[in-house]
Amino acid sequence: MKGPTPRRLRDYFCRCLGLEWYLQEPGDGRTSPQISASCLVWALLVGKVLRVPSFHGLEELVRLAAGPLGVAARFGDDTLAYFTERLSVDRMRQALASLLRRAKRNKAFESAVHIGLALDGTGAGRSHNSRCSLCRPTGGMHGHWLCAISVVGAGLDLPFDAEHYGPGEGELTAGKRLLTRAIGLLGPRFATYVVADGLYGAAPFIHLAQQLGLAVVIALKENLPELYQAARARFDPTPAHHRFPHEGGWVELWDADDFEPWDGLGWPAVRVLRYRHVRADGRTFDAYWLTSFSPKRVGPRALFHLCKSRWAIENHGFNDAKNRYGLKHIPHHEPNSIRVNTLLTFFAMCVERLYRIRFLRRGGHPPYRAIQLLRLLWLSLGQPVEAYDTS
């Protein structure tokens, strides 16, 4: 078969993304392993790409098509549970950061003027009873809550790390810890801004982002009542400063950079953008945003697109991860295994999107849609293959 296959995906992973080092040394914490860590890590990763959420399902798939998958040995679901309990989370985070840095060097984001990082919180996986230290009561159930971070605004939305809430913590605390770690792994010049919802409109987070070398683009809501009311009082009676067509409708913009900062914010003034998006069906959406970008660096129309990139982590991050890649499923209810499963989900999404949108797009033909690539990968499992040495 000449099209994409899991074995060719593995070659892309090792050669083009330069991640063979991770398969060879993924941070295996087992004391007496009988099956190589590289075999198990690749099986977990390709299983996520093929959207097999459970360890039992992956066990059956490997028994039927180990060769076409590029997996050198068969194993049981209990092996995967034992392995993920002891697999290094830090090592996987390093591999994900390496993947993003390599993608940037390979000009995967060359069309972007500004590369952004989006932060947001979500819940993933529920049980009736508390079964691990990550479980938190919610709505009569117990779930796992986490803050995730994604590359946005660069033509590819790539979620790459997550931080689960600790005891007594909320999204903002986990988000600050996550952003600090992400910049430490990616480097201070990888991204230019961080975009988030109104929860992050607090002086400590804004100051942290600036210390990390990032501009901020944050939704302005009632959590900053004085600034919000001042922006409404100024913009509501005046006509829009800018208007342009967008997605079959139009967008109106109001922009000013001389609002008074609130107590605790070490800025001389605050820039606020208001946009009104009227869609083709007549629905209207109004939003206010604050930013540290100056008008000379980012104009109001460009700033509108940076604001809109905030929704990428939900639409192309959480929605895909939960509904297509099985993030809501708990294959093994143990804290380290849950963290590994979350990162594996994001890892598979990053690899699949780079492979499909950047690598397979060579030439004049359009890229495969995600479902097209998935079907081709599944169809390839029925093709005969030669012996595959993954040692």
C-alpha positions as CSV (number, residue, x, y, z in Angstrom):
1,M,0.0,0.0,0.0
2,K,1.5,3.4,-1.1
3,G,-0.6,5.6,1.2
4,P,-0.1,6.4,4.9
5,T,0.3,3.4,7.2
6,P,1.2,3.1,10.9
7,R,4.7,1.9,10.0
8,R,5.3,5.0,7.8
9,L,3.9,7.1,10.6
10,R,6.5,5.6,12.9
11,D,9.3,6.5,10.3
12,Y,8.0,10.0,10.3
13,F,7.9,10.1,14.1
14,C,11.5,9.0,14.3
15,R,13.2,10.7,11.3
16,C,11.3,13.8,10.5
17,L,10.3,14.7,14.1
18,G,13.6,13.4,15.5
19,L,12.0,11.5,18.3
20,E,13.6,8.1,18.0
21,W,15.5,9.0,21.2
22,Y,12.2,9.1,23.1
23,L,11.1,5.6,21.9
24,Q,14.5,4.2,23.0
25,E,14.5,5.9,26.4
26,P,11.0,7.0,27.4
27,G,11.7,6.9,31.1
28,D,10.7,3.4,32.0
29,G,10.4,2.9,35.7
30,R,9.9,-0.9,35.7
31,T,12.5,-2.9,37.6
32,S,12.5,-6.1,35.5
33,P,10.9,-5.4,32.1
34,Q,10.0,-8.3,29.9
35,I,8.8,-6.3,27.0
36,S,10.8,-3.3,25.7
37,A,9.6,0.2,26.6
38,S,9.9,1.3,23.0
39,C,7.4,-1.3,21.9
40,L,4.9,-0.3,24.6
41,V,5.2,3.4,24.1
42,W,4.7,3.1,20.3
43,A,1.8,0.8,20.8
44,L,0.1,3.3,23.2
45,L,0.8,6.2,20.8
46,V,-0.3,4.5,17.6
47,G,-3.4,3.3,19.5
48,K,-4.3,6.9,20.4
49,V,-3.8,7.9,16.7
50,L,-6.2,5.1,15.7
51,R,-8.6,6.2,18.4
52,V,-8.6,3.1,20.5
53,P,-9.3,4.5,24.0
54,S,-9.0,1.4,26.2
55,F,-6.0,-0.9,27.1
56,H,-8.1,-3.9,26.4
57,G,-9.0,-2.7,22.9
58,L,-5.3,-2.0,22.2
59,E,-4.4,-5.5,23.4
60,E,-6.8,-7.0,20.9
61,L,-5.6,-4.8,18.1
62,V,-2.0,-5.7,18.7
63,R,-2.8,-9.4,18.7
64,L,-4.5,-9.1,15.4
65,A,-2.1,-6.7,13.6
66,A,1.2,-6.3,15.5
67,G,3.3,-6.3,12.2
68,P,1.3,-3.6,10.4
69,L,1.3,-1.5,13.5
70,G,5.0,-1.6,13.8
71,V,4.8,-3.3,17.2
72,A,7.4,-5.9,17.9
73,A,5.6,-7.9,20.7
74,R,2.2,-8.8,22.0
75,F,1.0,-8.0,25.5
76,G,-2.0,-7.8,27.8
77,D,-3.9,-4.8,29.1
78,D,-2.4,-5.5,32.6
79,T,1.0,-4.9,31.1
80,L,0.0,-1.5,29.9
81,A,-1.5,-0.6,33.3
82,Y,1.7,-1.6,35.0
83,F,3.8,0.2,32.5
84,T,1.9,3.5,32.6
85,E,2.0,3.6,36.4
86,R,5.8,3.7,36.1
87,L,6.3,5.7,32.8
88,S,8.0,9.1,33.3
89,V,5.6,12.1,32.8
90,D,8.5,14.5,32.7
91,R,10.3,12.6,29.9
92,M,7.1,12.7,27.8
93,R,6.7,16.4,28.3
94,Q,10.3,16.8,27.1
95,A,9.5,14.8,24.0
96,L,6.4,16.9,23.3
97,A,8.4,20.1,23.6
98,S,11.0,18.7,21.3
99,L,8.4,17.9,18.8
100,L,7.1,21.5,18.8
101,R,10.6,23.0,18.6
102,R,11.4,20.7,15.7
103,A,8.1,21.6,14.0
104,K,8.9,25.3,14.3
105,R,12.4,24.8,12.8
106,N,10.8,22.9,10.0
107,K,8.6,25.9,9.3
108,A,5.4,24.3,10.2
109,F,4.3,27.7,11.6
110,E,5.8,29.9,8.9
111,S,2.6,31.6,7.9
112,A,2.1,33.0,11.4
113,V,3.2,36.4,12.5
114,H,2.6,35.6,16.1
115,I,2.6,32.2,17.7
116,G,0.3,32.0,20.7
117,L,-0.3,29.8,23.7
118,A,-3.8,29.2,24.9
119,L,-4.7,28.2,28.5
120,D,-8.0,26.7,29.6
121,G,-9.4,24.3,32.2
122,T,-11.6,21.2,31.8
123,G,-12.7,18.0,33.4
124,A,-11.8,14.6,31.9
125,G,-12.9,11.2,33.2
126,R,-15.5,10.6,36.0
127,S,-16.3,7.8,38.5
128,H,-18.9,7.3,41.1
129,N,-16.4,7.1,44.0
130,S,-13.1,8.8,44.7
131,R,-10.4,6.3,43.6
132,C,-7.2,8.3,43.3
133,S,-5.6,11.4,44.6
134,L,-6.6,13.3,41.4
135,C,-10.4,12.7,42.0
136,R,-12.4,15.8,42.9
137,P,-16.1,15.8,43.8
138,T,-18.3,17.4,41.1
139,G,-22.1,17.1,40.5
140,G,-22.5,14.0,42.6
141,M,-19.6,12.3,40.8
142,H,-15.8,12.4,41.1
143,G,-13.8,13.7,38.2
144,H,-10.3,14.8,37.2
145,W,-9.8,18.5,36.5
146,L,-6.9,19.9,34.6
147,C,-5.6,23.0,32.9
148,A,-4.2,22.4,29.4
149,I,-2.0,24.5,27.1
150,S,-2.0,24.6,23.3
151,V,-0.2,26.2,20.5
152,V,-2.7,28.5,18.7
153,G,-2.8,31.2,16.1
154,A,-0.2,29.6,13.8
155,G,-2.4,27.5,11.4
156,L,-2.0,24.4,13.5
157,D,-3.6,24.0,16.9
158,L,-1.4,21.6,19.0
159,P,-2.3,20.9,22.6
160,F,0.9,19.7,24.3
161,D,0.8,19.7,28.1
162,A,-1.6,19.6,31.0
163,E,-1.5,20.2,34.8
164,H,-4.0,18.5,37.1
165,Y,-5.4,20.5,40.0
166,G,-3.7,19.8,43.3
167,P,-5.6,19.6,46.6
168,G,-7.4,22.8,47.3
169,E,-6.2,24.3,44.0
170,G,-8.2,25.9,41.1
171,E,-7.6,26.5,37.4
172,L,-5.6,29.7,37.9
173,T,-3.0,28.1,40.2
174,A,-2.5,25.1,37.9
175,G,-2.4,27.4,34.9
176,K,0.4,29.5,36.3
177,R,2.4,26.4,37.1
178,L,1.7,25.0,33.6
179,L,2.7,28.2,31.8
180,T,6.0,28.4,33.7
181,R,6.9,24.8,32.8
182,A,5.8,25.2,29.2
183,I,8.1,28.2,28.6
184,G,10.9,26.4,30.4
185,L,10.6,23.5,28.0
186,L,9.9,25.5,24.8
187,G,12.2,28.4,25.4
188,P,11.4,32.1,25.9
189,R,11.2,33.0,22.2
190,F,9.0,30.1,21.0
191,A,5.7,32.1,21.4
192,T,4.9,35.8,21.6
193,Y,1.6,35.9,23.5
194,V,-0.7,33.9,25.8
195,V,-4.5,34.0,25.4
196,A,-7.0,33.0,28.0
197,D,-10.5,33.7,29.4
198,G,-11.4,36.2,32.1
199,L,-10.4,34.0,35.0
200,Y,-6.7,34.8,34.1
201,G,-7.3,38.6,34.3
202,A,-5.5,38.9,37.6
203,A,-2.4,41.0,38.1
204,P,-0.2,38.0,39.4
205,F,-0.8,36.0,36.3
206,I,-0.3,38.9,34.0
207,H,3.0,39.8,35.7
208,L,4.1,36.2,35.5
209,A,3.4,36.1,31.7
210,Q,5.4,39.2,31.2
211,Q,8.3,37.9,33.2
212,L,8.2,34.9,30.9
213,G,8.4,37.2,27.9
214,L,4.8,36.9,26.7
215,A,2.3,39.5,25.8
216,V,-1.2,38.8,27.3
217,V,-4.6,38.7,25.5
218,I,-7.3,38.1,28.1
219,A,-11.1,38.3,28.0
220,L,-12.5,41.2,30.0
221,K,-15.6,40.4,32.0
222,E,-17.3,41.3,35.2
223,N,-14.3,40.0,37.2
224,L,-12.7,43.4,36.6
225,P,-15.9,45.5,37.1
226,E,-14.3,49.0,37.0
227,L,-12.4,48.4,33.8
228,Y,-15.3,46.6,32.2
229,Q,-17.8,49.4,33.0
230,A,-15.4,52.1,31.9
231,A,-14.9,50.3,28.5
232,R,-18.7,49.9,28.1
233,A,-19.3,53.5,29.0
234,R,-16.8,54.7,26.4
235,F,-17.6,52.3,23.5
236,D,-21.4,51.9,23.7
237,P,-22.3,55.4,22.6
238,T,-19.8,55.7,19.8
239,P,-19.7,54.1,16.3
240,A,-17.2,51.4,15.6
241,H,-13.7,52.5,14.8
242,H,-13.3,49.7,12.2
243,R,-15.6,47.4,10.2
244,F,-14.7,44.5,7.8
245,P,-16.3,41.4,6.3
246,H,-15.6,38.1,8.1
247,E,-16.9,34.6,7.5
248,G,-20.0,35.7,5.6
249,G,-20.9,38.4,8.1
250,W,-19.0,41.3,9.4
251,V,-17.0,42.5,12.4
252,E,-17.0,45.9,14.1
253,L,-14.1,47.0,16.3
254,W,-13.6,49.6,19.1
255,D,-10.0,50.1,20.4
256,A,-8.4,52.3,23.0
257,D,-5.2,52.0,24.9
258,D,-5.6,54.7,27.7
259,F,-7.8,53.0,30.3
260,E,-6.8,53.3,33.9
261,P,-5.3,50.1,35.4
262,W,-6.8,48.4,38.4
263,D,-5.0,48.3,41.8
264,G,-2.1,45.9,41.7
265,L,-1.4,46.0,38.0
266,G,1.9,47.6,37.3
267,W,0.9,49.2,33.9
268,P,0.7,52.9,33.2
269,A,-2.5,52.2,31.1
270,V,-4.5,49.3,29.7
271,R,-5.5,48.7,26.1
272,V,-9.1,47.3,25.6
273,L,-10.5,46.0,22.4
274,R,-14.2,45.4,21.9
275,Y,-15.5,43.4,18.9
276,R,-19.0,42.8,17.6
277,H,-19.2,39.8,15.3
278,V,-22.4,39.6,13.3
279,R,-22.6,36.2,11.6
280,A,-24.3,35.4,8.3
281,D,-27.3,34.0,10.1
282,G,-27.8,37.3,12.0
283,R,-26.5,36.1,15.4
284,T,-24.4,38.8,17.1
285,F,-21.5,38.2,19.6
286,D,-20.0,41.0,21.7
287,A,-16.7,40.6,23.6
288,Y,-14.2,42.8,25.4
289,W,-10.5,42.0,25.7
290,L,-7.5,43.5,27.4
291,T,-4.0,43.2,26.1
292,S,-0.4,44.3,26.7
293,F,0.2,44.6,22.9
294,S,0.6,48.2,21.8
295,P,-1.4,49.4,18.8
296,K,1.9,49.9,16.9
297,R,2.9,46.3,17.3
298,V,-0.5,44.7,16.7
299,G,-3.3,46.6,15.0
300,P,-7.0,46.2,16.0
301,R,-7.9,43.8,13.2
302,A,-4.9,41.6,13.9
303,L,-5.7,41.7,17.6
304,F,-9.2,40.5,16.8
305,H,-7.8,37.3,15.3
306,L,-5.5,36.8,18.3
307,C,-8.5,37.1,20.6
308,K,-10.4,34.5,18.4
309,S,-7.5,32.1,18.8
310,R,-8.6,31.6,22.4
311,W,-11.4,29.2,21.2
312,A,-9.0,26.9,19.4
313,I,-8.1,25.1,22.6
314,E,-11.8,24.2,23.1
315,N,-12.8,23.5,19.5
316,H,-9.6,21.8,18.3
317,G,-8.3,20.7,21.7
318,F,-10.8,19.6,24.3
319,N,-13.6,18.7,21.8
320,D,-11.4,16.5,19.7
321,A,-9.5,15.0,22.6
322,K,-12.7,14.0,24.4
323,N,-15.0,13.1,21.5
324,R,-12.5,11.5,19.1
325,Y,-9.4,10.5,21.1
326,G,-10.9,9.1,24.3
327,L,-9.7,11.6,26.8
328,K,-12.9,11.1,28.9
329,H,-12.1,7.4,29.1
330,I,-10.0,6.2,32.1
331,P,-8.0,3.1,30.9
332,H,-6.4,2.7,34.3
333,H,-7.4,4.6,37.4
334,E,-4.0,5.5,39.0
335,P,-2.6,9.1,39.1
336,N,0.5,8.6,37.0
337,S,-1.3,6.5,34.5
338,I,-4.0,9.2,34.2
339,R,-1.4,11.9,33.6
340,V,0.3,9.7,31.0
341,N,-3.0,9.0,29.3
342,T,-3.7,12.8,29.0
343,L,-0.3,13.5,27.6
344,L,-0.5,10.6,25.2
345,T,-3.7,11.9,23.9
346,F,-2.2,15.3,23.2
347,F,1.0,13.6,21.8
348,A,-1.1,11.6,19.3
349,M,-3.1,14.7,18.2
350,C,0.2,16.7,17.6
351,V,1.8,13.9,15.6
352,E,-1.4,13.2,13.6
353,R,-1.9,16.9,12.7
354,L,1.7,17.5,11.7
355,Y,1.8,14.3,9.6
356,R,-1.5,14.9,7.9
357,I,-1.4,18.7,7.4
358,R,2.3,19.3,6.9
359,F,4.0,16.1,5.8
360,L,1.4,14.5,3.6
361,R,0.3,17.8,2.0
362,R,3.4,17.9,-0.2
363,G,2.5,18.9,-3.8
364,G,-0.6,20.7,-5.0
365,H,-3.3,18.4,-3.5
366,P,-5.2,19.5,-0.4
367,P,-4.4,17.7,2.9
368,Y,-6.4,14.7,4.1
369,R,-9.2,15.4,6.5
370,A,-8.7,13.7,9.9
371,I,-11.3,11.0,9.2
372,Q,-9.8,10.2,5.8
373,L,-6.4,9.6,7.4
374,L,-7.9,7.5,10.1
375,R,-9.7,5.3,7.6
376,L,-6.6,4.9,5.5
377,L,-4.6,3.9,8.6
378,W,-7.2,1.3,9.5
379,L,-7.4,-0.1,6.0
380,S,-3.6,-0.5,5.9
381,L,-3.8,-2.9,8.8
382,G,-5.2,-5.5,6.5
383,Q,-2.3,-5.4,4.1
384,P,0.5,-8.0,4.3
385,V,3.8,-6.6,5.4
386,E,7.4,-7.9,5.7
387,A,8.9,-8.6,9.1
388,Y,9.5,-5.3,10.9
389,D,12.4,-4.9,13.3
390,T,11.8,-2.3,15.9
391,S,14.7,-3.1,18.1
